[in-house]
Amino acid sequence: MSSLDINTLKKLPLVELPNQPIELVIAWLRNQPDFIGEAVAKACYQQIANA
């Protein structure tokens, strides 16, 4: 993952992460604390539930 990708994900609001390429988000989440992963999972669930 390039530093450009990392900076892009850092600047996005949480609700936009589910709309990004999954491979990119998973790679980014590997270096994040657990609570960030839980927040992303919750955002994904909410987006699916509202679809």
N, CA, C and O atoms as a Tinker XYZ file with bonds, in Angstrom:
   204  protein
     1  N      0.862000   -1.172000    0.000000    73     2
     2  CA     0.000000    0.000000    0.000000    64     1     3
     3  C      0.908000    1.235000    0.000000    63     2     4     5
     4  O      1.855000    1.330000    0.780000    81     3
     5  N      0.601000    2.150000   -0.873000    73     3     6
     6  CA     1.430000    3.349000   -0.982000    64     5     7
     7  C      1.068000    4.361000    0.103000    63     6     8     9
     8  O      0.005000    4.286000    0.720000    81     7
     9  N      1.969000    5.296000    0.313000    73     7    10
    10  CA     1.700000    6.341000    1.304000    64     9    11
    11  C      0.544000    7.223000    0.854000    63    10    12    13
    12  O     -0.151000    7.803000    1.688000    81    11
    13  N      0.326000    7.333000   -0.463000    73    11    14
    14  CA    -0.813000    8.092000   -0.981000    64    13    15
    15  C     -2.116000    7.431000   -0.551000    63    14    16    17
    16  O     -3.058000    8.115000   -0.149000    81    15
    17  N     -2.175000    6.096000   -0.632000    73    15    18
    18  CA    -3.364000    5.361000   -0.206000    64    17    19
    19  C     -3.620000    5.552000    1.284000    63    18    20    21
    20  O     -4.761000    5.750000    1.701000    81    19
    21  N     -2.569000    5.493000    2.080000    73    19    22
    22  CA    -2.697000    5.660000    3.525000    64    21    23
    23  C     -3.236000    7.051000    3.844000    63    22    24    25
    24  O     -4.154000    7.200000    4.651000    81    23
    25  N     -2.665000    8.054000    3.212000    73    23    26
    26  CA    -3.120000    9.424000    3.461000    64    25    27
    27  C     -4.558000    9.620000    3.023000    63    26    28    29
    28  O     -5.314000   10.341000    3.673000    81    27
    29  N     -4.940000    8.986000    1.930000    73    27    30
    30  CA    -6.321000    9.090000    1.456000    64    29    31
    31  C     -7.278000    8.499000    2.484000    63    30    32    33
    32  O     -8.293000    9.116000    2.806000    81    31
    33  N     -6.971000    7.324000    2.999000    73    31    34
    34  CA    -7.846000    6.683000    3.983000    64    33    35
    35  C     -7.881000    7.465000    5.290000    63    34    36    37
    36  O     -8.933000    7.543000    5.925000    81    35
    37  N     -6.776000    8.038000    5.703000    73    35    38
    38  CA    -6.737000    8.812000    6.945000    64    37    39
    39  C     -7.645000   10.032000    6.874000    63    38    40    41
    40  O     -8.205000   10.447000    7.889000    81    39
    41  N     -7.794000   10.606000    5.693000    73    39    42
    42  CA    -8.571000   11.832000    5.540000    64    41    43
    43  C    -10.064000   11.577000    5.347000    63    42    44    45
    44  O    -10.871000   12.498000    5.476000    81    43
    45  N    -10.431000   10.347000    5.041000    73    43    46
    46  CA   -11.839000   10.043000    4.797000    64    45    47
    47  C    -12.633000    9.945000    6.089000    63    46    48    49
    48  O    -12.113000    9.483000    7.105000    81    47
    49  N    -13.884000   10.374000    6.060000    73    47    50
    50  CA   -14.738000   10.134000    7.226000    64    49    51
    51  C    -15.044000    8.637000    7.328000    63    50    52    53
    52  O    -15.006000    7.912000    6.334000    81    51
    53  N    -15.339000    8.205000    8.522000    73    51    54
    54  CA   -15.596000    6.790000    8.787000    64    53    55
    55  C    -16.661000    6.211000    7.869000    63    54    56    57
    56  O    -16.523000    5.082000    7.398000    81    55
    57  N    -17.704000    6.955000    7.610000    73    55    58
    58  CA   -18.811000    6.430000    6.802000    64    57    59
    59  C    -18.414000    6.207000    5.349000    63    58    60    61
    60  O    -19.131000    5.519000    4.622000    81    59
    61  N    -17.295000    6.769000    4.907000    73    59    62
    62  CA   -16.835000    6.575000    3.530000    64    61    63
    63  C    -15.945000    5.341000    3.364000    63    62    64    65
    64  O    -15.745000    4.875000    2.243000    81    63
    65  N    -15.414000    4.812000    4.454000    73    63    66
    66  CA   -14.518000    3.658000    4.347000    64    65    67
    67  C    -15.180000    2.433000    3.720000    63    66    68    69
    68  O    -14.522000    1.732000    2.952000    81    67
    69  N    -16.459000    2.138000    4.011000    73    67    70
    70  CA   -17.072000    0.975000    3.359000    64    69    71
    71  C    -17.177000    1.102000    1.838000    63    70    72    73
    72  O    -17.392000    0.103000    1.151000    81    71
    73  N    -17.030000    2.303000    1.310000    73    71    74
    74  CA   -17.121000    2.511000   -0.135000    64    73    75
    75  C    -15.767000    2.429000   -0.837000    63    74    76    77
    76  O    -15.689000    2.599000   -2.054000    81    75
    77  N    -14.717000    2.172000   -0.089000    73    75    78
    78  CA   -13.366000    2.079000   -0.653000    64    77    79
    79  C    -13.057000    0.626000   -1.008000    63    78    80    81
    80  O    -13.732000   -0.288000   -0.534000    81    79
    81  N    -12.027000    0.410000   -1.848000    73    79    82
    82  CA   -11.643000   -0.975000   -2.180000    64    81    83
    83  C    -11.299000   -1.763000   -0.915000    63    82    84    85
    84  O    -10.503000   -1.320000   -0.086000    81    83
    85  N    -11.908000   -2.928000   -0.786000    73    83    86
    86  CA   -11.772000   -3.712000    0.439000    64    85    87
    87  C    -10.326000   -4.103000    0.730000    63    86    88    89
    88  O     -9.914000   -4.123000    1.890000    81    87
    89  N     -9.551000   -4.414000   -0.312000    73    87    90
    90  CA    -8.155000   -4.799000   -0.100000    64    89    91
    91  C     -7.373000   -3.658000    0.534000    63    90    92    93
    92  O     -6.522000   -3.876000    1.396000    81    91
    93  N     -7.668000   -2.451000    0.100000    73    91    94
    94  CA    -6.992000   -1.270000    0.623000    64    93    95
    95  C     -7.372000   -1.027000    2.082000    63    94    96    97
    96  O     -6.509000   -0.740000    2.912000    81    95
    97  N     -8.649000   -1.141000    2.389000    73    95    98
    98  CA    -9.113000   -0.903000    3.759000    64    97    99
    99  C     -8.559000   -1.964000    4.705000    63    98   100   101
   100  O     -8.131000   -1.639000    5.813000    81    99
   101  N     -8.560000   -3.222000    4.286000    73    99   102
   102  CA    -8.036000   -4.297000    5.145000    64   101   103
   103  C     -6.551000   -4.092000    5.409000    63   102   104   105
   104  O     -6.095000   -4.252000    6.541000    81   103
   105  N     -5.801000   -3.741000    4.383000    73   103   106
   106  CA    -4.364000   -3.498000    4.570000    64   105   107
   107  C     -4.144000   -2.336000    5.524000    63   106   108   109
   108  O     -3.247000   -2.385000    6.365000    81   107
   109  N     -4.944000   -1.303000    5.402000    73   107   110
   110  CA    -4.829000   -0.138000    6.292000    64   109   111
   111  C     -5.204000   -0.508000    7.727000    63   110   112   113
   112  O     -4.558000   -0.062000    8.676000    81   111
   113  N     -6.251000   -1.325000    7.882000    73   111   114
   114  CA    -6.710000   -1.704000    9.218000    64   113   115
   115  C     -5.695000   -2.544000    9.983000    63   114   116   117
   116  O     -5.707000   -2.559000   11.214000    81   115
   117  N     -4.824000   -3.236000    9.275000    73   115   118
   118  CA    -3.808000   -4.066000    9.954000    64   117   119
   119  C     -2.923000   -3.241000   10.873000    63   118   120   121
   120  O     -2.386000   -3.758000   11.853000    81   119
   121  N     -2.769000   -1.962000   10.560000    73   119   122
   122  CA    -1.894000   -1.102000   11.364000    64   121   123
   123  C     -2.673000   -0.156000   12.273000    63   122   124   125
   124  O     -2.108000    0.787000   12.827000    81   123
   125  N     -3.962000   -0.407000   12.421000    73   123   126
   126  CA    -4.802000    0.456000   13.248000    64   125   127
   127  C     -5.183000   -0.264000   14.542000    63   126   128   129
   128  O     -5.170000   -1.494000   14.597000    81   127
   129  N     -5.523000    0.499000   15.580000    73   127   130
   130  CA    -5.982000   -0.129000   16.826000    64   129   131
   131  C     -7.310000   -0.865000   16.610000    63   130   132   133
   132  O     -8.035000   -0.584000   15.655000    81   131
   133  N     -7.614000   -1.792000   17.488000    73   131   134
   134  CA    -8.832000   -2.592000   17.369000    64   133   135
   135  C    -10.094000   -1.744000   17.308000    63   134   136   137
   136  O    -11.029000   -2.077000   16.579000    81   135
   137  N    -10.131000   -0.654000   18.063000    73   135   138
   138  CA   -11.361000    0.138000   18.087000    64   137   139
   139  C    -11.657000    0.762000   16.718000    63   138   140   141
   140  O    -12.818000    1.018000   16.399000    81   139
   141  N    -10.634000    1.006000   15.918000    73   139   142
   142  CA   -10.858000    1.520000   14.561000    64   141   143
   143  C    -11.500000    0.431000   13.706000    63   142   144   145
   144  O    -12.444000    0.697000   12.962000    81   143
   145  N    -10.996000   -0.772000   13.809000    73   143   146
   146  CA   -11.575000   -1.889000   13.061000    64   145   147
   147  C    -13.023000   -2.139000   13.454000    63   146   148   149
   148  O    -13.868000   -2.424000   12.605000    81   147
   149  N    -13.299000   -2.030000   14.743000    73   147   150
   150  CA   -14.672000   -2.211000   15.211000    64   149   151
   151  C    -15.581000   -1.112000   14.681000    63   150   152   153
   152  O    -16.728000   -1.377000   14.323000    81   151
   153  N    -15.088000    0.100000   14.629000    73   151   154
   154  CA   -15.883000    1.219000   14.104000    64   153   155
   155  C    -16.149000    1.042000   12.614000    63   154   156   157
   156  O    -17.248000    1.334000   12.142000    81   155
   157  N    -15.154000    0.566000   11.872000    73   155   158
   158  CA   -15.343000    0.323000   10.434000    64   157   159
   159  C    -16.350000   -0.803000   10.231000    63   158   160   161
   160  O    -17.214000   -0.712000    9.359000    81   159
   161  N    -16.245000   -1.860000   11.025000    73   159   162
   162  CA   -17.192000   -2.969000   10.918000    64   161   163
   163  C    -18.614000   -2.489000   11.203000    63   162   164   165
   164  O    -19.551000   -2.890000   10.514000    81   163
   165  N    -18.780000   -1.647000   12.197000    73   163   166
   166  CA   -20.098000   -1.105000   12.529000    64   165   167
   167  C    -20.627000   -0.230000   11.385000    63   166   168   169
   168  O    -21.812000   -0.289000   11.055000    81   167
   169  N    -19.761000    0.570000   10.790000    73   167   170
   170  CA   -20.176000    1.417000    9.666000    64   169   171
   171  C    -20.618000    0.563000    8.476000    63   170   172   173
   172  O    -21.589000    0.892000    7.794000    81   171
   173  N    -19.900000   -0.534000    8.235000    73   171   174
   174  CA   -20.278000   -1.454000    7.148000    64   173   175
   175  C    -21.627000   -2.090000    7.440000    63   174   176   177
   176  O    -22.475000   -2.185000    6.553000    81   175
   177  N    -21.830000   -2.529000    8.681000    73   175   178
   178  CA   -23.103000   -3.128000    9.062000    64   177   179
   179  C    -24.253000   -2.155000    8.887000    63   178   180   181
   180  O    -25.307000   -2.517000    8.364000    81   179
   181  N    -24.050000   -0.921000    9.325000    73   179   182
   182  CA   -25.104000    0.079000    9.196000    64   181   183
   183  C    -25.434000    0.366000    7.743000    63   182   184   185
   184  O    -26.598000    0.561000    7.395000    81   183
   185  N    -24.412000    0.395000    6.892000    73   183   186
   186  CA   -24.651000    0.644000    5.477000    64   185   187
   187  C    -25.437000   -0.508000    4.850000    63   186   188   189
   188  O    -26.332000   -0.280000    4.037000    81   187
   189  N    -25.106000   -1.735000    5.225000    73   187   190
   190  CA   -25.827000   -2.893000    4.705000    64   189   191
   191  C    -27.261000   -2.908000    5.219000    63   190   192   193
   192  O    -28.189000   -3.200000    4.465000    81   191
   193  N    -27.446000   -2.597000    6.491000    73   191   194
   194  CA   -28.795000   -2.615000    7.094000    64   193   195
   195  C    -29.693000   -1.554000    6.484000    63   194   196   197
   196  O    -30.907000   -1.743000    6.409000    81   195
   197  N    -29.117000   -0.441000    6.047000    73   195   198
   198  CA   -29.917000    0.635000    5.469000    64   197   199
   199  C    -30.123000    0.488000    3.974000    63   198   200   201
   200  O    -30.819000    1.299000    3.363000    81   199
   201  N    -29.536000   -0.525000    3.380000    73   199   202
   202  CA   -29.653000   -0.712000    1.918000    64   201   203
   203  C    -30.991000   -1.288000    1.538000    63   202   204
   204  O    -31.256000   -1.507000    0.356000    81   203
